[in-house]
Amino acid sequence: MALRIHDSVVRGELDNRVKGVVKGQIWLEGIPDPILLDLTGNACADLAGCLLTFVNPQQRVPHPHLNSLQPLQRGSVGDLTASRKVRVFDIPLEDALEWCRRGEKPPEHMANCLYLEWFSEANGRVVVESTDYELTLSASEWQLAPEDEAQRAKQASAGLTEFMGRLSEAIERHRRGQKDPESEWDEYDYERFFKECDARTDKYGELLDKYGDSEEAQDKIAEEMGWSRDEEEDATPGTSVEEINAICEAAVNEPEPEPAPEREGIDWIRTKSGRLHHPLQHRCYETAVRYQQLASELGLDKSADADLERFLFELLCTAAKLAGALDAYTRRDVVRDDAFTVAALKRALARLHQSQCGLEALAPRKVLPEAMLADARQELFGIREGILRLMDEFRGRA
């Protein structure tokens, strides 16, 4: 996905006074020296020929992946403008979300948005987008002629096309060597399949982020993804919104299948809410929630500490991956390929290892009390042992 750094920006400047070149520097929260921009191309008409300076008056939040951002950003420009039109809520975000939950439309207005996009040789697509920055713009030293604007749009499109090409290459790389779906797959076949799915999701997410979700945007996205919207529409004629809602309601109201009694505590447990979950998945989820609460009680802000966020977020992701791998086994009538389960458990294990890395990075800084740190280590190790045991078990059955 695009590296969006607007919440981490302290201040910056963008200089397009030399035609065909964009220079700049951006200071980021938690990093003493600014990142430097050395880009080819021109800004949009409102910034072309100008020096733009900007300041972020909002509270800054260090981006969890700022360490991956190269200090010198060489590449090409995308869209650089201070007049992108966006909808902005007139009330705080929390209140606006509450209005939406009630089925009401919160008050909003159209506003100009600073949108800085470039394609870095080292980091891919990088975006700064905000309606909150304080902007200062110099007089323009040159103007975009019609042919310049055409060239600018062409170059911005070429940058996006090249970036999309890299994502497409990732999809093709994982597709190569895939077995016929009708053949028997092993865990490695499923791993390649999962990676291809991840690559497709990344590409779709980038396109949605770039173009939005309008009807016109969906046509562009479908073309980039290689989908035929006409074929999709022809394949499902006559399916109304009411019919879809009825199907969804029936699925929600369908009683949950009863589990096999003899597998209680092995394949399933029933939580206090009455839901069925695999014991290891439930343990991981409860552990993640408990440490989220403990961090909050200690007054720790995970958004301001990349290691703490990594520990907590990746642990919650582990629980989600375990649900995908194991919760089907709570059903008496489950039919699941054990090789698929092993591959899915590997993905859960990878996220758990990321959580453990975040925890160990916290240790020398003494962010967590010693007792909490020791307890967390033991708990994560226990979950890891549980995943490895299940992988061995399912491998033996595959």
C-alpha positions, 0 to 999 in steps of 0.5 A: 500500500501507499506510504501515507505520512501526512500524520507524521509531517511537522513541516515541509517545502516543495519547490517547482520553480525550475521547470521539469524538476521538483525539489523539497524537504519534509520534516517528520515527527521523531526524525531529526533530519528532513527527507529530501525530494529529488523528483522529475516532472511538474506539479499541477497548475496551481503549484507549477512554478511556485515554492510551497511551504506547509506546516502541520498544526495538528498533533503529529503521530510517528508513522510505524514504518518511517524507518523504511522511508529513505532519506533521499526520495528520488523518482517521479511526481504523481499529482502535486496540488493544493486544490484537490476537492474533498468532503470534510465533516463539520463535526468531530470524526467520532461524532460523525461516525455516530451519526452514520451508525444512526443512519443519518448524514453528518454535516459536511462541506467541500474543502481544498486538500493538499495532495502530494504524491510521488513515486519513489525508486526506493519506497514506491508510492508515497502520499501526503494528504491533508486539509489541515495544513497551513500553506504559503505559496510564492508567486509563480515563476512560470506557467503550465502551457497546454502542452506542458499540462498534457505532458504533466498528466502523461508523466503522472500516469506513467508513474502510476502505471510503472508502480502498478506494473510492479504490483502486477509482477508480484501477482504473476510471480506468485502465480507461476508454478500454481497447480491446477485447482483440480489437482491435490494441493500441499501446504506449499501450493496453498502458501503460493496461493495466499501470497498471490491473494495478498498481492492482488489485495495490495493492487486493488487497495492502491487503485481504490486509494488512488481513484476512489469508489465512484462508478467511473473509478470502478471502471478504471479499477476493473480495467487495471485488475483485468476484470470485465464488469460487463461479464460480472453484471451478465453473470448475475442478472436480476439480483436486487438489493432486496434479494441480497439483503434477504440472503444476508439476513437469512445467513445471519439468522441461521442457527449455528451448527452444534459441535461434536461434544467429544471434541469440546476443549480440543476443537472448540469451546463456547465463550461467555457470549455463546460463540464457538471458537477454537481454544487456541484462537480464543486464548490468543484473542483474549491475550491480545485484548488483555494487553491492549487494556493493560497498556491503556491502564498504564497510560501508554499510547501505542500510536506514538510507539512503533514497537508497542503498536507492533506488539499489540497489533500483530498479536491481534492479527495473529488471533484473526489468522488463527480464526481463519485457520481453525474456527471451521473445525468447531463445526461437526460437519466441517470438511477442510483440507489439512494442507490448507490449514497448515499453510494458514497456521504458518501465516498466523505464526509469522504474525506472532513472530512480528508481535514477539519482535515488537515485545523484545524491542520494548524490553531494553527501553523498559516501556513495560513493567518487568512482570508484564514483560515476563508474562507477555513473553511466556504467553506468546511463547505458549501460543507459539508452541500451540501453533507448532503443535497443531501444524505437526498434527495437521501435517500428520493427517494431510 
